[in-house]
Amino acid sequence: MYSKAGYVTASGVGGSTALASTGFDALAVVVAGVTLLFAGLALLKLVPRRAKD
């Protein structure tokens, strides 16, 4: 009964955590992307505007 639970790894038991341990964390990618976007917008605010003749 309990022998078919799967193997124990550092990230959890069996196949229920297989997707979570693949190395791809969508929330971290979204947070990093938004951070880079706002950092770029902040840099654009620091650059002086060109004078229009």
PyMOL commands that place a pseudoatom at each C-alpha (Angstrom):
pseudoatom trace, name=CA, resn=MET, resi=1, chain=A, elem=C, hetatm=0, pos=[0.000, 0.000, 0.000]
pseudoatom trace, name=CA, resn=TYR, resi=2, chain=A, elem=C, hetatm=0, pos=[2.671, 2.523, 0.934]
pseudoatom trace, name=CA, resn=SER, resi=3, chain=A, elem=C, hetatm=0, pos=[5.387, 1.218, -1.358]
pseudoatom trace, name=CA, resn=LYS, resi=4, chain=A, elem=C, hetatm=0, pos=[3.881, 2.882, -4.458]
pseudoatom trace, name=CA, resn=ALA, resi=5, chain=A, elem=C, hetatm=0, pos=[4.185, 6.416, -3.069]
pseudoatom trace, name=CA, resn=GLY, resi=6, chain=A, elem=C, hetatm=0, pos=[7.288, 7.065, -5.168]
pseudoatom trace, name=CA, resn=TYR, resi=7, chain=A, elem=C, hetatm=0, pos=[10.774, 8.108, -4.259]
pseudoatom trace, name=CA, resn=VAL, resi=8, chain=A, elem=C, hetatm=0, pos=[11.738, 10.773, -1.753]
pseudoatom trace, name=CA, resn=THR, resi=9, chain=A, elem=C, hetatm=0, pos=[13.861, 13.650, -3.038]
pseudoatom trace, name=CA, resn=ALA, resi=10, chain=A, elem=C, hetatm=0, pos=[15.053, 16.910, -1.556]
pseudoatom trace, name=CA, resn=SER, resi=11, chain=A, elem=C, hetatm=0, pos=[12.112, 18.739, -3.094]
pseudoatom trace, name=CA, resn=GLY, resi=12, chain=A, elem=C, hetatm=0, pos=[9.359, 16.365, -1.986]
pseudoatom trace, name=CA, resn=VAL, resi=13, chain=A, elem=C, hetatm=0, pos=[7.844, 12.924, -2.353]
pseudoatom trace, name=CA, resn=GLY, resi=14, chain=A, elem=C, hetatm=0, pos=[7.149, 11.223, -5.657]
pseudoatom trace, name=CA, resn=GLY, resi=15, chain=A, elem=C, hetatm=0, pos=[5.832, 12.751, -8.849]
pseudoatom trace, name=CA, resn=SER, resi=16, chain=A, elem=C, hetatm=0, pos=[3.630, 15.409, -7.281]
pseudoatom trace, name=CA, resn=THR, resi=17, chain=A, elem=C, hetatm=0, pos=[6.553, 17.823, -7.072]
pseudoatom trace, name=CA, resn=ALA, resi=18, chain=A, elem=C, hetatm=0, pos=[8.181, 16.938, -10.396]
pseudoatom trace, name=CA, resn=LEU, resi=19, chain=A, elem=C, hetatm=0, pos=[6.967, 20.093, -12.123]
pseudoatom trace, name=CA, resn=ALA, resi=20, chain=A, elem=C, hetatm=0, pos=[7.977, 22.341, -9.254]
pseudoatom trace, name=CA, resn=SER, resi=21, chain=A, elem=C, hetatm=0, pos=[11.528, 21.007, -9.232]
pseudoatom trace, name=CA, resn=THR, resi=22, chain=A, elem=C, hetatm=0, pos=[12.229, 21.538, -12.939]
pseudoatom trace, name=CA, resn=GLY, resi=23, chain=A, elem=C, hetatm=0, pos=[13.953, 24.869, -12.272]
pseudoatom trace, name=CA, resn=PHE, resi=24, chain=A, elem=C, hetatm=0, pos=[11.385, 27.107, -13.990]
pseudoatom trace, name=CA, resn=ASP, resi=25, chain=A, elem=C, hetatm=0, pos=[9.630, 29.444, -11.595]
pseudoatom trace, name=CA, resn=ALA, resi=26, chain=A, elem=C, hetatm=0, pos=[7.123, 31.582, -13.490]
pseudoatom trace, name=CA, resn=LEU, resi=27, chain=A, elem=C, hetatm=0, pos=[6.607, 34.076, -10.685]
pseudoatom trace, name=CA, resn=ALA, resi=28, chain=A, elem=C, hetatm=0, pos=[10.334, 34.781, -10.427]
pseudoatom trace, name=CA, resn=VAL, resi=29, chain=A, elem=C, hetatm=0, pos=[10.541, 35.344, -14.192]
pseudoatom trace, name=CA, resn=VAL, resi=30, chain=A, elem=C, hetatm=0, pos=[7.608, 37.778, -14.107]
pseudoatom trace, name=CA, resn=VAL, resi=31, chain=A, elem=C, hetatm=0, pos=[9.050, 39.700, -11.152]
pseudoatom trace, name=CA, resn=ALA, resi=32, chain=A, elem=C, hetatm=0, pos=[12.454, 39.930, -12.838]
pseudoatom trace, name=CA, resn=GLY, resi=33, chain=A, elem=C, hetatm=0, pos=[10.892, 41.154, -16.078]
pseudoatom trace, name=CA, resn=VAL, resi=34, chain=A, elem=C, hetatm=0, pos=[8.823, 43.838, -14.375]
pseudoatom trace, name=CA, resn=THR, resi=35, chain=A, elem=C, hetatm=0, pos=[11.876, 44.943, -12.383]
pseudoatom trace, name=CA, resn=LEU, resi=36, chain=A, elem=C, hetatm=0, pos=[13.945, 45.324, -15.545]
pseudoatom trace, name=CA, resn=LEU, resi=37, chain=A, elem=C, hetatm=0, pos=[11.127, 47.196, -17.248]
pseudoatom trace, name=CA, resn=PHE, resi=38, chain=A, elem=C, hetatm=0, pos=[10.788, 49.733, -14.448]
pseudoatom trace, name=CA, resn=ALA, resi=39, chain=A, elem=C, hetatm=0, pos=[14.580, 50.091, -14.187]
pseudoatom trace, name=CA, resn=GLY, resi=40, chain=A, elem=C, hetatm=0, pos=[14.659, 50.977, -17.879]
pseudoatom trace, name=CA, resn=LEU, resi=41, chain=A, elem=C, hetatm=0, pos=[11.867, 53.504, -17.445]
pseudoatom trace, name=CA, resn=ALA, resi=42, chain=A, elem=C, hetatm=0, pos=[13.721, 55.078, -14.519]
pseudoatom trace, name=CA, resn=LEU, resi=43, chain=A, elem=C, hetatm=0, pos=[16.846, 55.410, -16.651]
pseudoatom trace, name=CA, resn=LEU, resi=44, chain=A, elem=C, hetatm=0, pos=[14.834, 57.072, -19.414]
pseudoatom trace, name=CA, resn=LYS, resi=45, chain=A, elem=C, hetatm=0, pos=[13.678, 59.713, -16.942]
pseudoatom trace, name=CA, resn=LEU, resi=46, chain=A, elem=C, hetatm=0, pos=[17.296, 60.539, -16.096]
pseudoatom trace, name=CA, resn=VAL, resi=47, chain=A, elem=C, hetatm=0, pos=[18.344, 61.157, -19.706]
pseudoatom trace, name=CA, resn=PRO, resi=48, chain=A, elem=C, hetatm=0, pos=[17.931, 64.817, -20.696]
pseudoatom trace, name=CA, resn=ARG, resi=49, chain=A, elem=C, hetatm=0, pos=[15.544, 65.564, -23.547]
pseudoatom trace, name=CA, resn=ARG, resi=50, chain=A, elem=C, hetatm=0, pos=[16.916, 66.709, -26.888]
pseudoatom trace, name=CA, resn=ALA, resi=51, chain=A, elem=C, hetatm=0, pos=[16.303, 70.330, -27.733]
pseudoatom trace, name=CA, resn=LYS, resi=52, chain=A, elem=C, hetatm=0, pos=[13.907, 70.745, -30.647]
pseudoatom trace, name=CA, resn=ASP, resi=53, chain=A, elem=C, hetatm=0, pos=[14.915, 73.538, -33.023]
for i in range(1, 53): cmd.bond("trace and resi %d" % i, "trace and resi %d" % (i + 1))
show_as sticks, trace
zoom trace
